[in-house]
Amino acid sequence: MARLSGLQREVLSLYRKCLREIRKKPVDTQQNFRIYARNEFQRHMKISKKDFNAIEYLLRKGHRQVEMYSSPGIRNIR
């Protein structure tokens, strides 16, 4: 398997962080969070690997969203 670049590792790290936070949510709503996270990552899959500005922007945005949705007060997402 090819070695991953730093940005690729960061994207995978963010995805794993999302999945870990989803496990902290109520069992009946975990599937909604999982679908939302998967859709967000798939929506931006077509971005070129060399578009560093866009990738870094999306990583910052993703980290902010994970922090917001990891709040215990948020129990479901649609």
Number of C-alpha atoms within 10 A of each C-alpha: 3 4 7 10 9 8 14 13 12 15 17 12 12 17 18 12 13 22 17 12 18 21 14 13 20 13 10 9 15 19 16 13 21 17 12 14 18 13 12 12 14 10 10 12 10 8 11 10 12 8 9 12 9 14 19 14 10 15 16 12 11 19 15 12 12 18 11 12 19 17 12 10 9 11 16 14 13 7
